[in-house]
Amino acid sequence: MPPPEMSRHGSGDTPGPLFVIGGAEDKLRRRTVLTRFVESAGGADARIAVIPTASSLGPEVVEVYDAVFRKLGAHEVFGARPEDREQANDPALAERLGDATGIFMTGGNQLKLSAVIAGTAFGDAILAAHRRGATVGGTSAGASIQSSHMVAFGSGGTTPKQRMTQVAAGLGLLPGCVIDQHFEQRNRYGRLLMIVSQSPQLLGIGVDEDTGAVIRHDPDRPVLEVVGRGAVTILDGGHMVSNAHEAKRNLPILASGVELHVLPAGARFDMTTRTLIPDEARVIEEEVDELGPVADLAAAGRDLGKLARDIAAGDVSPTVLRRRRARRTQEAP
């Protein structure tokens, strides 16, 4: 039986999910992001290829992810590591990805990863796996390379400045975007904003550590959902004003009218319209949970008038209001 995601996307009509992970994902405790990745890749039927090309470590990095993914229930985990473009153009190595249900690119040097695999038979095999419905993910460097434009290197900082960073070609799994990782932890707002200022048509996506931006086609449009501990920051420069074309040397860049979205876990974002997707079902469910069983609704209604009078009486904290209501309940005959 094919894994769940392959059953849904295996026809090749819909690309598979993308997991863009901001680095330093939890591998020991809750492992929220990696658990979702293994589930998406097929769970007990998952066959996951780990690509450690960006890493300076040897077989150890594959061994770490092998242990984690198997612990999370994956059926098979194997490494595929081209070290140069000659190896990346080896048809035999590219064919190893042919029946993978999940592909995971590790962290390290994203410029090395791009220089070795982009535009090769191996890179084409990753794109083909994505198109046929496999789950493709990556952390840190393995996240950056998924976009069409990739942050090659650069300094941190909040203010966008000319020449703050360099851009290279990514794999293009996520077209029209540029991705940065370790976003909040390494203060990379400025360099992502610099790229968006220079190319306002690109959607800037910054992903915090131990956080994933999961992109699925739902049903015919890419939708980003946030999972994990941190947030995903999106910069939309579609209507911005910038002087990036004339700013000199390392001077600050004018960036006005940029639309900012900071999305915590559970938030969903339409990548086509570049708008937040309201989660009405969850809001209703949370409201019902707060009110309790239907039998309590009548009591809540009786308290509504008293609560309104309390609010009208002045700027009272919620704690004080709760104490007042508790006192009234105890005093009631």
Order of alpha helices (4+ residues) and beta strands (2+ residues): alpha-beta-alpha-beta-alpha-beta-alpha-alpha-beta-alpha-alpha-beta-alpha-beta-beta-beta-alpha-beta-beta-beta-beta-beta-beta-beta-beta-beta-alpha-alpha-alpha
